[in-house]
Every structure is written in structure tokens, then in C-alpha cells.
Amino acid sequence: MQRSYPENNFENDYIYYETHDENFAGELIDYEMVLSKSYFELNLQNEKIEVIINPTEEEYSKLKEILPILTNNSGKLIIKD
């Protein structure tokens, strides 16, 4: 996932995602993210992407801190502790 930042006043920022499969890439518009200590899930309108993770406590804390900033609170984020 990446967030673009506008270069001038006429552009808007946006969030997009990429995977190894080109069919699963695009701008995040209507979505829900679920983060737990064992997986990250991205639910799109008709697609679901799940990634198994095993972060340290420090990495997990950073993920919880950074995801709302990265997404600019534009979608739904569920954190399961």
C-alpha cells in the first residue's frame, strides 16, 4: 500500500495497493482493513486479500500507528488485539 501526496493545489492525495498479481492492484476507495497480530486483511468491494503476518510487538505497534495515517482515515480500519 502506498499513499500519494499532491504536488500542487489541483491534485488530491490517494491510496493505492499493489500485489504480485496485476489483477489485484488499484486505488483504495471503498474498503475495509482488518489488522491482527497474525494477519492483515484488505476487503474491497468484490475482492479479499489476506496476508499472514508475524510481527514483533514493536512492529505491530508501528502498524497500528501508521495505517490510519497512511489511509488518511478514508476507509474502515478494524484492529483486533
VOLUMMI-532657 format. One record per residue: residue number from 1; residue in one letter; x, y, z of N, C-alpha, C, CB in turn. Coordinates in steps of 0.1 Angstrom, whole numbers. Each point is the difference from the previous one (the first is absolute). Glycine has a CB too. Example, Ala and Ser with C-alpha at 12.3 -4.5 7.8 and 13.67 -1.06 7.14 Angstrom:
seq type n.x n.y n.z ca.x ca.y ca.z c.x c.y c.z cb.x cb.y cb.z
1 A 132 -57 78 -9 12 0 9 12 0 -19 -12 12 .
2 S 15 23 -19 9 11 0 -8 11 8 12 -6 -22 .
# end
This chain:
seq type n.x n.y n.z ca.x ca.y ca.z c.x c.y c.z cb.x cb.y cb.z
1 M 8 -12 0 -8 12 0 9 12 0 -19 -12 12 .
2 Q 14 22 -19 7 13 -1 -10 11 0 20 -11 -12 .
3 R -15 22 17 -8 13 -1 7 10 -8 -11 -5 22 .
4 S 4 11 -32 6 10 -8 -3 14 7 -2 -14 -22 .
5 Y 10 23 20 -2 13 6 0 10 -12 11 -6 22 .
6 P -21 15 -22 -1 10 -11 12 9 -2 -24 -1 4 .
7 E 28 3 -16 11 9 -3 -4 14 -1 11 -19 -12 .
8 N -24 21 10 -5 14 -1 -14 1 6 14 4 -21 .
9 N -20 7 21 -14 2 6 -11 -6 -9 9 21 10 .
10 F -6 -25 -22 -10 -5 -9 -1 -15 1 4 19 -15 .
11 E 5 -26 22 0 -14 1 -5 -5 14 19 -1 -16 .
12 N -25 -11 17 -4 -5 13 9 -12 3 -24 7 -3 .
13 D 26 -10 16 8 -12 3 -9 -12 -1 15 13 16 .
14 Y -9 -24 -18 -8 -13 -1 9 -11 5 -13 9 -20 .
15 I 6 -20 23 7 -12 5 -2 -11 -10 -4 7 24 .
16 Y 14 -15 -27 -1 -11 -9 8 -12 6 -3 16 -20 .
17 Y -1 -27 14 7 -13 5 5 -7 -13 -15 -1 21 .
18 E 25 -7 -19 5 -9 -10 3 -13 6 10 20 -12 .
19 T -11 -31 4 4 -13 4 8 -6 -11 -21 -3 14 .
20 H 26 -9 -13 8 -6 -10 -9 -4 -12 15 -9 17 .
21 D -28 8 -15 -10 -2 -11 -6 13 -5 -5 -23 10 .
22 E 8 26 -22 -5 13 -6 -15 2 1 20 0 -15 .
23 N -28 -11 16 -14 1 2 -4 5 13 -2 -19 -16 .
24 F 11 19 26 -3 5 13 8 12 3 -6 -23 8 .
25 A 3 34 -14 7 12 1 -10 11 -3 23 -10 -5 .
26 G -22 22 12 -8 11 -4 -2 10 12 -12 -15 -16 .
27 E 4 25 13 -2 10 10 -10 -5 11 5 18 -17 .
28 L -2 -15 29 -9 -3 11 -11 11 2 19 -13 12 .
29 I -31 9 -15 -11 9 1 -10 -4 11 3 6 -25 .
30 D -9 -18 23 -10 -5 9 6 -13 5 -20 11 -12 .
31 Y 25 -11 25 7 -11 5 -1 -1 15 16 1 -20 .
32 E -12 -13 25 1 -3 14 13 -7 2 -25 -1 3 .
33 M 33 5 7 12 -7 4 -2 -6 14 15 16 -14 .
34 V -9 -28 15 0 -7 13 14 -3 4 -24 -9 -4 .
35 L 28 13 15 14 -3 5 0 -8 13 8 21 -12 .
36 S -1 -32 12 2 -7 12 14 -3 2 -24 -10 -1 .
37 K 28 3 11 14 -4 2 4 -11 -9 -1 8 23 .
38 S -8 -14 -30 3 -12 -8 -4 2 -15 -3 -14 20 .
39 Y -5 24 -23 -3 3 -14 -4 14 -3 -7 -24 -2 .
40 F 8 28 -11 -5 12 -4 -10 -3 -12 22 13 7 .
41 E -33 -7 -6 -11 -3 -10 -4 13 -7 -8 -21 13 .
42 L 7 21 -26 -6 11 -7 -12 -4 -8 23 10 -2 .
43 N -34 -5 6 -13 -3 -6 -4 11 -9 -7 -14 20 .
44 L 6 11 -33 -5 9 -10 -14 -3 -4 24 3 -9 .
45 Q -30 4 0 -14 -2 -4 -2 -15 -3 -2 23 -8 .
46 N 10 -29 -1 -2 -13 -5 12 -10 3 -16 10 -17 .
47 E 26 -5 24 12 -7 2 4 0 14 7 5 -23 .
48 K 1 -16 27 5 0 14 15 -5 -2 -23 -5 11 .
49 I 32 13 -5 14 -4 1 4 -2 14 4 13 -21 .
50 E 2 -25 24 4 -3 14 15 -3 -1 -23 -8 7 .
51 V 30 14 3 14 -2 1 3 -5 14 5 18 -17 .
52 I 2 -29 18 3 -6 13 13 8 5 -10 -23 -5 .
53 I 10 28 17 11 8 5 4 -6 14 -8 21 -13 .
54 N 20 -17 17 5 -4 13 9 11 5 -1 -25 -6 .
55 P -4 37 9 8 11 4 4 -1 15 -12 14 -17 .
56 T 23 -7 20 4 1 14 -10 10 6 25 -5 -5 .
57 E -24 6 18 -9 10 7 2 14 -5 0 -15 20 .
58 E 13 18 -22 3 14 -5 -5 2 -14 21 0 14 .
59 E -19 -10 -23 -5 1 -14 -16 1 0 20 -13 -8 .
60 Y -26 6 17 -15 0 0 -5 14 5 0 -25 4 .
61 S 7 30 6 -3 14 5 1 10 -11 7 -7 23 .
62 K 4 6 -31 2 9 -11 -11 -1 -11 25 -1 4 .
63 L -29 -12 -7 -11 -2 -9 -12 7 4 10 -22 -7 .
64 K -14 20 20 -12 6 5 1 16 0 -3 -20 15 .
65 E 15 25 -14 2 14 0 -1 6 -14 14 -2 21 .
66 I -7 -5 -31 2 5 -13 -12 -2 -9 24 -5 3 .
67 L -32 -6 -2 -11 -3 -9 -10 11 -1 3 -24 5 .
68 P -8 30 7 -9 11 -1 6 13 -7 -11 -9 21 .
69 I 24 11 -19 7 11 -7 1 -3 -15 13 6 21 .
70 L -9 -18 -25 1 -4 -14 -13 2 -7 19 -16 6 .
71 T -30 11 0 -13 0 -7 -7 13 2 -1 -24 3 .
72 N 6 33 5 -6 13 3 -15 -2 5 15 11 -18 .
73 N -17 -22 25 -13 -3 6 -11 0 -11 8 10 22 .
74 S -4 -14 -34 -10 0 -11 -8 -13 -1 16 15 -12 .
75 G -12 -26 18 -8 -12 0 -2 -4 14 9 -7 -22 .
76 K -14 -6 23 -2 -5 13 12 -9 4 -26 0 -4 .
77 L 31 3 16 11 -8 6 -4 -6 13 16 15 -11 .
78 I -15 -29 11 -3 -7 12 13 -6 5 -24 -6 -8 .
79 I 27 9 21 12 -6 6 -5 -10 11 14 21 -5 .
80 K -9 -33 3 -4 -11 10 12 -3 8 -17 -10 -16 .
81 D 17 15 29 11 -3 9 -2 -13 8 4 24 2 .
# end
